[in-house]
Amino acid sequence: MKIRAIIHPAEEGGFWAEVPAIPGCATQGETKEELLRNLREAIEGCLSVELEPQASTDKDQVIEIAV
């Protein structure tokens, strides 16, 4: 899976990045290398968050899909 991130220079030095496809997913780093490490970790963390289970009836089918 490829996810687009936007890297910005931070006002206090270093960089920060955001992932538009995942609201609230952002991180920072002093160098671009550190930023990329932190960005991978942030994306994994955002994607692994478990949401509250939705109410379903016996007619509904729940499946999991790998992306």
Secondary structure, DSSP 8 states (H G I E B T S, - for coil): -----EEEE-TTSSEEEE-TTSTT-EEEESSHHHHHHHHHHHHHHHHT---------TT--------
